[in-house]
């Protein structure tokens, strides 16, 4: 059970880390567009994203990660502690 809970925590760090890395790359792309990169500007204009500004993730995205952790944690505890398995 401990290893499953560690897996849930690691999944959380991976999910939130990859989301943050994605938005950091978008911010870098926005800075590139602000410095005159036509390809970056075309991409950001096509996605309706700001040029030359920091792009932050929406609040619901971070909340979604935390909700996912709570669900995984609750299911892990249920499976290992409370589920009745048929032992034949």
FISETI-167995 format. One record per residue (C-alpha): residue in three letters; chain; residue number from 1; y, z, x. Coordinates in steps of 0.2 Angstrom, whole numbers. Last residue first. Example, Ala and Ser with C-alpha at 12.3 -4.5 7.8 and 13.67 -1.06 7.14 Angstrom:
// residues 2
code:SER; unit:A; pos:2; v:-5; w:36; u:68
code:ALA; unit:A; pos:1; v:-22; w:39; u:62
// end
This chain:
// residues 88
code:UNK; unit:A; pos:88; v:-95; w:-15; u:-56
code:UNK; unit:A; pos:87; v:-78; w:-7; u:-53
code:UNK; unit:A; pos:86; v:-67; w:-14; u:-66
code:UNK; unit:A; pos:85; v:-49; w:-10; u:-60
code:UNK; unit:A; pos:84; v:-37; w:1; u:-68
code:UNK; unit:A; pos:83; v:-19; w:-2; u:-62
code:UNK; unit:A; pos:82; v:-9; w:14; u:-58
code:UNK; unit:A; pos:81; v:-8; w:16; u:-40
code:UNK; unit:A; pos:80; v:-10; w:0; u:-30
code:UNK; unit:A; pos:79; v:-6; w:-13; u:-43
code:UNK; unit:A; pos:78; v:8; w:-2; u:-51
code:UNK; unit:A; pos:77; v:17; w:2; u:-34
code:UNK; unit:A; pos:76; v:16; w:-16; u:-30
code:UNK; unit:A; pos:75; v:23; w:-22; u:-47
code:UNK; unit:A; pos:74; v:37; w:-10; u:-46
code:UNK; unit:A; pos:73; v:42; w:-15; u:-28
code:UNK; unit:A; pos:72; v:41; w:-33; u:-32
code:UNK; unit:A; pos:71; v:52; w:-31; u:-48
code:UNK; unit:A; pos:70; v:65; w:-20; u:-38
code:UNK; unit:A; pos:69; v:65; w:-33; u:-24
code:UNK; unit:A; pos:68; v:68; w:-47; u:-36
code:UNK; unit:A; pos:67; v:82; w:-38; u:-44
code:UNK; unit:A; pos:66; v:90; w:-35; u:-27
code:UNK; unit:A; pos:65; v:90; w:-54; u:-23
code:UNK; unit:A; pos:64; v:97; w:-58; u:-40
code:UNK; unit:A; pos:63; v:111; w:-46; u:-37
code:UNK; unit:A; pos:62; v:116; w:-55; u:-21
code:UNK; unit:A; pos:61; v:116; w:-72; u:-31
code:UNK; unit:A; pos:60; v:125; w:-64; u:-45
code:UNK; unit:A; pos:59; v:140; w:-60; u:-34
code:UNK; unit:A; pos:58; v:143; w:-78; u:-29
code:UNK; unit:A; pos:57; v:140; w:-83; u:-11
code:UNK; unit:A; pos:56; v:156; w:-85; u:0
code:UNK; unit:A; pos:55; v:163; w:-101; u:6
code:UNK; unit:A; pos:54; v:177; w:-97; u:19
code:UNK; unit:A; pos:53; v:191; w:-110; u:17
code:UNK; unit:A; pos:52; v:195; w:-127; u:26
code:UNK; unit:A; pos:51; v:189; w:-138; u:12
code:UNK; unit:A; pos:50; v:184; w:-130; u:-5
code:UNK; unit:A; pos:49; v:168; w:-135; u:-13
code:UNK; unit:A; pos:48; v:167; w:-148; u:-27
code:UNK; unit:A; pos:47; v:150; w:-154; u:-21
code:UNK; unit:A; pos:46; v:155; w:-172; u:-18
code:UNK; unit:A; pos:45; v:172; w:-165; u:-10
code:UNK; unit:A; pos:44; v:161; w:-155; u:2
code:UNK; unit:A; pos:43; v:151; w:-170; u:7
code:UNK; unit:A; pos:42; v:166; w:-181; u:9
code:UNK; unit:A; pos:41; v:175; w:-168; u:19
code:UNK; unit:A; pos:40; v:160; w:-166; u:30
code:UNK; unit:A; pos:39; v:158; w:-184; u:33
code:UNK; unit:A; pos:38; v:177; w:-186; u:36
code:UNK; unit:A; pos:37; v:178; w:-173; u:49
code:UNK; unit:A; pos:36; v:197; w:-169; u:51
code:UNK; unit:A; pos:35; v:198; w:-151; u:56
code:UNK; unit:A; pos:34; v:197; w:-145; u:38
code:UNK; unit:A; pos:33; v:181; w:-154; u:36
code:UNK; unit:A; pos:32; v:174; w:-145; u:51
code:UNK; unit:A; pos:31; v:180; w:-128; u:44
code:UNK; unit:A; pos:30; v:171; w:-132; u:28
code:UNK; unit:A; pos:29; v:155; w:-137; u:37
code:UNK; unit:A; pos:28; v:156; w:-120; u:46
code:UNK; unit:A; pos:27; v:159; w:-111; u:29
code:UNK; unit:A; pos:26; v:144; w:-121; u:22
code:UNK; unit:A; pos:25; v:133; w:-115; u:38
code:UNK; unit:A; pos:24; v:138; w:-97; u:35
code:UNK; unit:A; pos:23; v:134; w:-99; u:16
code:UNK; unit:A; pos:22; v:116; w:-105; u:21
code:UNK; unit:A; pos:21; v:114; w:-91; u:34
code:UNK; unit:A; pos:20; v:119; w:-78; u:20
code:UNK; unit:A; pos:19; v:106; w:-85; u:9
code:UNK; unit:A; pos:18; v:93; w:-85; u:23
code:UNK; unit:A; pos:17; v:97; w:-67; u:27
code:UNK; unit:A; pos:16; v:96; w:-62; u:9
code:UNK; unit:A; pos:15; v:79; w:-69; u:6
code:UNK; unit:A; pos:14; v:72; w:-64; u:23
code:UNK; unit:A; pos:13; v:78; w:-46; u:22
code:UNK; unit:A; pos:12; v:71; w:-45; u:4
code:UNK; unit:A; pos:11; v:54; w:-52; u:9
code:UNK; unit:A; pos:10; v:54; w:-40; u:24
code:UNK; unit:A; pos:9; v:56; w:-25; u:11
code:UNK; unit:A; pos:8; v:43; w:-32; u:0
code:UNK; unit:A; pos:7; v:31; w:-34; u:15
code:UNK; unit:A; pos:6; v:34; w:-16; u:20
code:UNK; unit:A; pos:5; v:29; w:-11; u:3
code:UNK; unit:A; pos:4; v:13; w:-21; u:4
code:UNK; unit:A; pos:3; v:10; w:-14; u:21
code:UNK; unit:A; pos:2; v:12; w:4; u:14
code:UNK; unit:A; pos:1; v:0; w:0; u:0
// end
